[in-house]
Structure formats: structure tokens, C-alpha cells
Amino acid sequence: MTADSFLFWFLAIVTLGSGLSVVLLNNPIYSALSLAMTMVGISALFVTLNAFFIAGVQLIVYAGAVMVLFTMVIMLFDLKHDVAAFTRGKLSGLLKIASVGLLAGLIVGAIVMSVGLLTEKTTDNPVLQGTGMESTKALGHILYTKYLFGFEALGVLLLVIAVGAVALSRSKGGTHEH
């Protein structure tokens, strides 16, 4: 086993383990910390692929800013009261199982559809040409021209989430209604 493959498998196991602990841990703060570790692991995997710009963005945006936002929202909610509201009834259990089945079907469908893309030629991608700042410049050019709507929609979505969390915490009968 070479050092590259050992490093990949180590990072993959750490990332998958921390990703599973996000779902399996009962304490929401520990889940948020596990999610941060997952983001750091994904960033390290990007470094092994020589995608330093994406690794930096992964660390700054997701492991930094979004995790701070998640932690603040978690601390706003009264989670002891909310656990009972999400665990009652046969209909809610059935909806949870159906949601998991739908998500699994979507994941399998995405994998099946993307198998054909593995053999596709990627040398015409301007991001892959050049080294260093040339690829970052090409990535920025594509992001701000071809994918501008998605980029702006994501920014508006994050703003709406932050405003909604603050409004929910300040409204009468909101998260701290006791």
C-alpha cells in the first residue's frame, strides 16, 4: 500500500466515521462538532486531489461560517421539548421511512446515471488547464458567468435562513416560549 492510498483510506474512514456520528449522536452540539470534522475531512480529501482552492473554500465557508451558524441555531432551540414532538405517531414514522427510501432511491439513481460520465473526456474543461492561479481564474470566470444564478440563489437562501432563525427566536411563542 502506497502512502497516497493509505492517506486516502485514512481520510475516507475519518470522514465517514464523523459523518455517521452526526446522525447517530444524541447531543446536538456533539453532532455539530462531528459535522465540522466531516467538513475538515472533505477539505483534506480535496488537498490530496491537488484542489487547493476548493479545499480552502471548504474550510472557510463550510467548516467556518456555516458551522458557526448551525451552532447558533442549535443553541436557540429548546431541543428537550422538541424531541417529543418529532417522535410520536405512526404516520410520522411512516413518513420518515418513506423519506429515507426516496433519498436512497435518488442516490442510487444518481450513481447509475453518472456511471456513463466516468469515461467522458474532460480535457476541454478550462478549470483543469493550467496550474495555480490560471485554474482559479477560470473557475471564477465560469462561476460568475455560466453559474451566476445558482451562486446568487445560494447566497439569498443562506440569508433567508439566517433571518428566519433570528425571527423565529424573537417571535412570541417561538423557540423559548416557556
ZIWONOR-V839347 format. One record per residue. N is the residue number from 1. RES is the residue in one letter. PSI is psi in whole degrees, 0 to 359 (* if undefined). Layout:
BEGIN
n/res/psi
N/RES/PSI
N/RES/PSI
END
This chain:
BEGIN
n/res/psi
1/M/126
2/T/169
3/A/324
4/D/314
5/S/324
6/F/316
7/L/318
8/F/310
9/W/324
10/F/312
11/L/323
12/A/317
13/I/318
14/V/317
15/T/315
16/L/320
17/G/316
18/S/329
19/G/319
20/L/323
21/S/338
22/V/318
23/V/326
24/L/337
25/L/143
26/N/326
27/N/123
28/P/331
29/I/319
30/Y/324
31/S/319
32/A/321
33/L/322
34/S/324
35/L/321
36/A/319
37/M/324
38/T/316
39/M/322
40/V/320
41/G/319
42/I/320
43/S/319
44/A/324
45/L/324
46/F/325
47/V/320
48/T/339
49/L/7
50/N/29
51/A/73
52/F/325
53/F/314
54/I/324
55/A/318
56/G/317
57/V/320
58/Q/315
59/L/313
60/I/311
61/V/305
62/Y/305
63/A/337
64/G/281
65/A/312
66/V/323
67/M/325
68/V/318
69/L/315
70/F/315
71/T/320
72/M/319
73/V/320
74/I/320
75/M/340
76/L/329
77/F/149
78/D/89
79/L/336
80/K/324
81/H/327
82/D/338
83/V/319
84/A/329
85/A/334
86/F/359
87/T/17
88/R/150
89/G/144
90/K/327
91/L/319
92/S/324
93/G/320
94/L/319
95/L/323
96/K/316
97/I/319
98/A/322
99/S/318
100/V/319
101/G/318
102/L/317
103/L/317
104/A/321
105/G/320
106/L/321
107/I/315
108/V/319
109/G/320
110/A/321
111/I/316
112/V/318
113/M/332
114/S/353
115/V/323
116/G/338
117/L/349
118/L/330
119/T/1
120/E/143
121/K/128
122/T/16
123/T/345
124/D/3
125/N/120
126/P/341
127/V/328
128/L/346
129/Q/142
130/G/177
131/T/159
132/G/234
133/M/337
134/E/316
135/S/325
136/T/320
137/K/317
138/A/321
139/L/316
140/G/320
141/H/316
142/I/319
143/L/320
144/Y/0
145/T/296
146/K/321
147/Y/33
148/L/319
149/F/314
150/G/321
151/F/314
152/E/322
153/A/322
154/L/320
155/G/317
156/V/320
157/L/315
158/L/323
159/L/318
160/V/322
161/I/315
162/A/315
163/V/320
164/G/321
165/A/318
166/V/318
167/A/321
168/L/321
169/S/335
170/R/347
171/S/154
172/K/131
173/G/16
174/G/221
175/T/332
176/H/64
177/E/352
178/H/*
END
